[in-house]
Amino acid sequence: MKLLLTSAGIRNPSIHDALLDLLGKPIAESNALCIPTASYAHPMAGPPRAWSFISGQEPRCPMTELGWKSVGVLELTALPSLDEERWVSWVRETDVLLVNGGDALYLCHWMRESGLAELLPSLRETVWVGLSAGSMVMTPRIGEDFVQWQPPTGGDETLGIVDFSICPHLVDQEGQPGNTMAEAESWAAEIGGRAYAIDDETAFKVVDDTVEVVSEGHWKLLTP
């Protein structure tokens, strides 16, 4: 699977170009499925943010409104009630999965419960575009600072598809919505592994074992 792990979606031309490179064709020729699941478990998200994401009415975080050939909704909490041969074909036939922010642990739980996590390694050409929690779910840990919904097994572990953790929404100064560098450094000290703080103009492009930082903003590697 190819990954584009963003803080706030396709915010600038550099991230947009990275998406096109991963797709290998124009957006207008690409089919997308959007995953809103993470929205429901976060106190600052919920159904209104899920709807904004699905309907392409979230101008701060462009994802579904980019001009895709088609966009469908893949709600992970519904998948366990369906036969796998029904929904797996939807995923295999799509070009890109657009994954909303919200609660990364809730998203991780339902990726595992639905069977999507198990399917990921076989999706060699599919592009995963994560927004905030949709990116953090691919890391080994999110850190206690980001724990809201508590998984049945406890802890803050996520899928570990990449070997680094992400603190998104880095801001320049206190009083702005997001995470300050001081807060990010405190978070990183608890993480223990490699960790980055990134602002909303920054993303990671991941193909196999190659990781590229794509940015028109600010980012920092906090732990090597």
N, C-alpha and C positions, 0 to 999 in steps of 0.2 A: 504494500500500500504506500502511496505517496501522500505526504502530509504538508499542509500549510497551516501552521499553528499561529494564530493571530491573537492580539489583545482585544481588538474591536472591529474585526471584519476587514473588508477590502477597502481600506481607508485612503490609499494614495496610489499613484501610478506604478511605483516600484512593486508594491504588493500585488497589484493587478497584473503586472507583467510576469511575476512569479507564478501566479495562478494559471495564466495562459501557457506558460512553459510546461507546467505540470500536466495540464489537460492535453497539450499537443494539438489543439484545434480551437477554433473560436468558441466563445461562450454561447453564441447563437446556435451552434451545432451540438451543444452539450446538454444532456439531461441530468437533472438534479433531484435529489431527495433531501428534504430538510428535516432535521431532528430537533423538536422543541423540548424534549423531555426534561432537561436540566432546569428549565424555567420554574417548574411547579414547586420545587422544594426550597427555593431561596426566598427569604423574607423581602427582598427588594425586587423580586421578579413577579412570579405568579401568572395567571391567565392573561392579563393585559399585555405583558411583555412577550408571552408566547404568541399571541395573535399579531403583535407588531412585527415579530420576526417572520412568521409564516406569510403575512400579507405584504412584506416588503415596505413597511411603514416605520422603519427604525433608521432614520437618516444618519444617526451617529455611528451606526454599525452596519454598513452595506453588505448584504449577503444574497438574499433571495431576489432582490430587485435589479440584478445586474444584466438581465436580458437573456436568461436561459431559454433553450428550446422548449423545455417543459420543467415544471417544478411540482413535486408531490410531497406529501407529508408522511414521514415514517415515525409513528409514535411507538416508542419501545415498550411502554407498559401494556400495549395491546398485543404484541407479538406472541407471548406465551399462550394466548387463546387461539392462535392460528396454527394450521399445519405448516411445518417448516418449508415444504416444497412450494407453498404459496408465496411466502414473503421472501425467502432466500433468492428466488428468481428476480424479484423487484430490485434487490440490492445488487445482484451480479450484473444486471443489465443497465444500471445507472452509471454515469460518468463521474459524478461527484456527490459526496455526502456533506451537506452544510449543517453544522452542529452548533446549536445555540448555547449561550452562556446560562448561568444560573448556579446550580449546586453540582460541583464535580463529583462528589461522592455518590449522590443520588443517581447521576448519569452513569457512573461506573457500575453501580449496583444493577441497574436495568440493562446495561450492555451485557453483563454476565448472565442475568436471569433470562434475557430474551434469546441468548445464543449469538448475538451480534459480535461480541468480543471474540468468541471462538472462530467465527467466520473471517475475521479481519486478515489473518495471515495469507489466505487464499486470494485476496482481492489485490492482485499485483498491479493492475493498471488504474484502479479506482483512486480518486483524490479525496482525501479527508480534509475539509476546511473547518477548523475549529475557531470558535469565538470565545475567548475568556475560559470559562469552565470546559467548553468544548475542546480547548487546547490542553488545559491542565489535566484532563482525564487521561491523556496519553503519557504522562510523566510517572515516575515511581511514587512520589508523595506530593501532597499539596501543602503540608504543614498545618499545625494546629490552628494557626491564625485564620485559616480559610474554612475550618470545619463548622458547618451549620447543621445539616441533616446528619444524624448518626447512623452509620450502617449497622446491620445486625451483628457483624463481627467486630465492630469497633475499629479504632485506628484511623489513619489518614492515607492509607495506601491506595494507589490507583493502578492503572494497567501496566505501566512500565514499558511502553512501546519505545519510548526514547529514554536516554539515560541522564536526563537533566530535569530539574523542576523549574517552574515559571511563576514569577510574581507579576501579574499583568497590571495595567492601568497605572503605571508610574507617572507621578505628577512632579512639577518643579518645586512646589512649595505647599506648606500646610494651608488648609482652608479650601483647597480645590478638591473636587470629588475624585477619589482614587487613593493610591498608596504613595507616601513620600519615600525618599531614599532611605531615611532613617528607619522607617517601618520595614522596608524591604531588607535592609541589612540585619535587623533583628530577626526577621523571618528566616533569612538564609542561615543565620548562626544555629538555628534549631534544626534545619533541614539536614545538614551533615554532608550531603552529596553536592554535585555540581548544580548550581542554581543561577538563574538570570532574573534580573528585573527589566521589564520592557514597558515602554509607553504605548499609546494607542496607534502610533505610526510605525510600529515595528512588528515583525513576524519572523517565524522560522520556516524555512523551506527544507524539507527532509526527504531524501531519496536514498533508500537502502541505509547505509551507514554514514552518508554525507549530510552534514547539517550546515546550512548557510543562514546567516542573519540577514534579513532584508529590512532595511530601515530608512525612513526619511525623518526620523526623530531621535530619541535617546534610549539607550539600553546600557546595561552593565553586567558583566560576568562577576558575580559576587563570591562564588567559591569555585576554585579551579578543579 
